[in-house]
Every structure is written in structure tokens, then in C-alpha cells.
């Protein structure tokens, strides 16, 4: 899709800072309505009909205090208890909650937020990071308890939802 076409297409939504977009969201399915969207520090948040979607990246090269600030902002972007949300991201954190063979302080901090917000992790069987003989699950998918109920009803293969 060309830039000129994007400006005319109702499936494209962007916030502008001066003349250049700071974030752009393209929805190829016209049946998906984005109620609002926001770019935060290391994440993008979409409010869709009935749920919130957050996509995040947190560098492995920042310190624990900076990591905690980013995780705080990410989870504060989720709806209050009872709301439906999904967080996907490369958090560069390790925890048994998402099948990482070791747990680090970053993973422990994410687990604290998961407990506070009643979130669950959806994991695959294969590691998301492999380098040489090192393998780990550092990319995660976290969902609210209420969104998990919906996924269980909709998923034709419940065994794919490994929790």
C-alpha cells in the first residue's frame, strides 16, 4: 500500500507529530474497528471492540529499574479487573510461567504483575530465542483471565492453548 493510498483508506489510523506519523495502524479486515490507539515507551496499545491489544519490545540492554518502569507502563495500559486484554511482546524476561528454563529478576517482576492482574501466559512448545546451545522463551503472550475464557471458547484446538 502506497503512502497516498494509506491516507485515503479508512483502515489506516495514525497519530501525527508535525508532518510525520508517530504511529500507524493498518487493519486489513474492515470488520475490525479500532476505537483508539496510543504509542507508549516501547509499546503500542489498541483499543478494539471488546478488548485491548498491546504489543511491546523491551531491550535486554537496559537496567532492572528501567525495565520495571516499562513493565509498569505496559500493565497500567491494560483495562481494570474484568477487562479483556492481550499483551504480546519480546520482553527479554525469563520465567517458568512461560516455559523459560531459568527465572530472572525481570521475569519475577512480570510474574508479580501477572498475579496482581490475574493474567495468564499462553506459550508454545518451542523456545522463542535460540543462539548456539542457548535456548529460551523471552517472547511472551499474556492474557487477562476474561480474555482467556473467550479464547478457550473460540479455539478449535484447545491443546494449542498451553498455560
Kinemage of the C-alpha trace (Angstrom):
@kinemage 1
@onewidth
@group {chain A} dominant
@subgroup {mainchain}
@vectorlist {calphas} color= white
{ca unk a 1} P 0.000 0.000 0.000
{ca unk a 2} L 1.421 3.367 -1.017
{ca unk a 3} L 1.525 6.263 1.460
{ca unk a 4} L -1.017 8.291 -0.555
{ca unk a 5} L -3.381 5.307 -0.569
{ca unk a 6} L -2.947 4.902 3.189
{ca unk a 7} L -4.107 8.453 3.819
{ca unk a 8} L -7.350 7.755 1.909
{ca unk a 9} L -8.019 4.308 3.369
{ca unk a 10} L -10.384 4.095 6.353
{ca unk a 11} L -8.487 1.036 7.614
{ca unk a 12} L -5.470 3.256 8.393
{ca unk a 13} L -5.254 5.274 11.565
{ca unk a 14} L -2.269 7.334 12.655
{ca unk a 15} L -1.300 9.948 15.175
{ca unk a 16} L 0.736 12.779 13.775
{ca unk a 17} L 3.562 14.764 15.229
{ca unk a 18} L 4.118 17.633 12.834
{ca unk a 19} L 4.057 16.152 9.344
{ca unk a 20} L 5.337 12.660 10.133
{ca unk a 21} L 3.249 9.923 11.743
{ca unk a 22} L 4.493 8.665 15.104
{ca unk a 23} L 2.422 5.504 14.821
{ca unk a 24} L 0.355 3.917 12.107
{ca unk a 25} L -2.101 1.052 12.409
{ca unk a 26} L -3.376 -0.792 9.357
{ca unk a 27} L -6.321 -3.160 9.709
{ca unk a 28} L -6.695 -5.339 6.613
{ca unk a 29} L -10.094 -6.556 7.816
{ca unk a 30} L -12.743 -3.848 7.502
{ca unk a 31} L -14.813 -5.593 10.196
{ca unk a 32} L -12.232 -4.747 12.858
{ca unk a 33} L -12.873 -1.353 14.371
{ca unk a 34} L -10.105 0.384 16.299
{ca unk a 35} L -11.689 2.594 18.926
{ca unk a 36} L -8.387 4.220 19.920
{ca unk a 37} L -4.652 3.702 19.722
{ca unk a 38} L -1.609 5.001 21.516
{ca unk a 39} L 2.142 4.600 21.318
{ca unk a 40} L 3.884 4.354 24.675
{ca unk a 41} L 7.538 3.924 25.614
{ca unk a 42} L 8.295 0.596 23.931
{ca unk a 43} L 4.715 -0.443 23.257
{ca unk a 44} L 1.664 0.185 21.103
{ca unk a 45} L -1.845 -0.066 22.515
{ca unk a 46} L -5.014 -0.642 20.503
{ca unk a 47} L -8.499 -0.422 21.954
{ca unk a 48} L -10.678 -2.692 19.836
{ca unk a 49} L -14.309 -3.676 20.206
{ca unk a 50} L -14.399 -5.584 23.459
{ca unk a 51} L -10.696 -5.891 24.245
{ca unk a 52} L -7.308 -4.181 24.454
{ca unk a 53} L -4.262 -5.317 22.475
{ca unk a 54} L -0.739 -4.297 23.492
{ca unk a 55} L 2.454 -5.113 21.580
{ca unk a 56} L 5.780 -4.450 23.309
{ca unk a 57} L 9.529 -4.649 22.962
{ca unk a 58} L 11.906 -4.180 25.891
{ca unk a 59} L 15.614 -4.190 25.178
{ca unk a 60} L 17.810 -6.690 27.014
{ca unk a 61} L 20.363 -3.890 27.394
{ca unk a 62} L 18.502 -1.710 29.888
{ca unk a 63} L 18.832 -1.988 33.662
{ca unk a 64} L 16.266 -3.519 36.005
{ca unk a 65} L 14.882 -0.164 37.175
{ca unk a 66} L 14.238 0.998 33.587
{ca unk a 67} L 12.730 -2.426 32.805
{ca unk a 68} L 10.332 -2.099 35.738
{ca unk a 69} L 9.205 1.339 34.569
{ca unk a 70} L 8.421 -0.042 31.111
{ca unk a 71} L 6.532 -3.042 32.533
{ca unk a 72} L 4.609 -0.733 34.887
{ca unk a 73} L 3.532 1.435 31.948
{ca unk a 74} L 2.614 -1.622 29.898
{ca unk a 75} L 0.389 -3.191 32.562
{ca unk a 76} L -1.130 0.164 33.517
{ca unk a 77} L -2.306 0.287 29.906
{ca unk a 78} L -4.497 -2.767 30.477
{ca unk a 79} L -8.145 -2.450 31.490
{ca unk a 80} L -9.140 -2.795 35.129
{ca unk a 81} L -10.119 -6.168 36.547
{ca unk a 82} L -12.782 -7.767 34.418
{ca unk a 83} L -11.486 -6.248 31.197
{ca unk a 84} L -10.209 -8.315 28.309
{ca unk a 85} L -6.658 -7.790 27.083
{ca unk a 86} L -3.776 -9.479 25.354
{ca unk a 87} L -0.121 -8.457 25.601
{ca unk a 88} L 2.364 -9.804 23.076
{ca unk a 89} L 5.987 -8.925 23.143
{ca unk a 90} L 9.666 -9.510 23.252
{ca unk a 91} L 10.093 -8.633 26.919
{ca unk a 92} L 13.537 -10.182 27.295
{ca unk a 93} L 12.461 -11.658 30.609
{ca unk a 94} L 12.667 -15.271 31.767
{ca unk a 95} L 10.167 -17.174 33.872
{ca unk a 96} L 8.821 -20.678 34.308
{ca unk a 97} L 5.392 -19.076 33.762
{ca unk a 98} L 6.208 -19.088 30.040
{ca unk a 99} L 8.451 -22.175 29.990
{ca unk a 100} L 11.827 -20.483 30.281
{ca unk a 101} L 14.264 -22.950 31.836
{ca unk a 102} L 15.505 -20.264 34.245
{ca unk a 103} L 13.887 -17.332 36.019
{ca unk a 104} L 15.493 -13.919 36.174
{ca unk a 105} L 14.594 -10.744 38.081
{ca unk a 106} L 12.791 -9.364 35.047
{ca unk a 107} L 10.643 -12.481 34.810
{ca unk a 108} L 9.889 -12.322 38.533
{ca unk a 109} L 8.713 -8.723 38.127
{ca unk a 110} L 6.411 -9.619 35.227
{ca unk a 111} L 5.045 -12.505 37.329
{ca unk a 112} L 4.178 -10.024 40.108
{ca unk a 113} L 2.108 -8.009 37.633
{ca unk a 114} L 0.508 -11.207 36.303
{ca unk a 115} L -0.580 -12.102 39.833
{ca unk a 116} L -1.946 -8.599 40.515
{ca unk a 117} L -3.911 -8.501 37.263
{ca unk a 118} L -4.947 -12.193 37.084
{ca unk a 119} L -3.086 -12.650 33.789
{ca unk a 120} L -2.085 -15.978 32.280
{ca unk a 121} L 0.595 -16.782 29.745
{ca unk a 122} L -0.053 -18.625 26.503
{ca unk a 123} L 3.025 -20.423 25.338
{ca unk a 124} L 4.217 -22.610 22.547
{ca unk a 125} L 6.383 -25.629 22.984
{ca unk a 126} L 9.400 -24.222 21.102
{ca unk a 127} L 11.769 -21.576 22.501
{ca unk a 128} L 11.480 -18.091 21.009
{ca unk a 129} L 15.206 -17.364 21.267
{ca unk a 130} L 17.985 -19.713 20.175
{ca unk a 131} L 21.658 -18.840 19.920
{ca unk a 132} L 24.163 -21.680 19.780
{ca unk a 133} L 23.344 -24.085 22.582
{ca unk a 134} L 21.335 -21.438 24.489
{ca unk a 135} L 17.547 -21.503 24.116
{ca unk a 136} L 14.873 -19.612 25.994
{ca unk a 137} L 11.327 -18.252 25.918
{ca unk a 138} L 11.715 -14.462 26.020
{ca unk a 139} L 8.798 -13.590 23.734
{ca unk a 140} L 5.552 -13.855 25.631
{ca unk a 141} L 1.810 -13.690 25.185
{ca unk a 142} L -0.095 -12.669 28.285
{ca unk a 143} L -3.876 -12.552 28.502
{ca unk a 144} L -6.406 -11.448 31.084
{ca unk a 145} L -8.470 -14.127 32.768
{ca unk a 146} L -11.610 -12.952 30.946
{ca unk a 147} L -9.907 -12.938 27.556
{ca unk a 148} L -8.603 -16.449 28.223
{ca unk a 149} L -12.187 -17.651 28.705
{ca unk a 150} L -13.069 -16.252 25.274
{ca unk a 151} L -10.011 -17.891 23.683
{ca unk a 152} L -10.923 -21.259 25.152
{ca unk a 153} L -14.391 -20.985 23.636
{ca unk a 154} L -13.110 -19.881 20.223
{ca unk a 155} L -10.003 -22.027 19.835
{ca unk a 156} L -10.790 -25.115 17.727
{ca unk a 157} L -7.713 -26.859 19.149
{ca unk a 158} L -7.672 -26.356 22.937
{ca unk a 159} L -4.370 -28.215 23.186
{ca unk a 160} L -2.742 -25.230 21.434
{ca unk a 161} L -3.527 -23.101 24.479
{ca unk a 162} L -0.688 -24.293 26.690
{ca unk a 163} L -0.831 -22.470 30.022
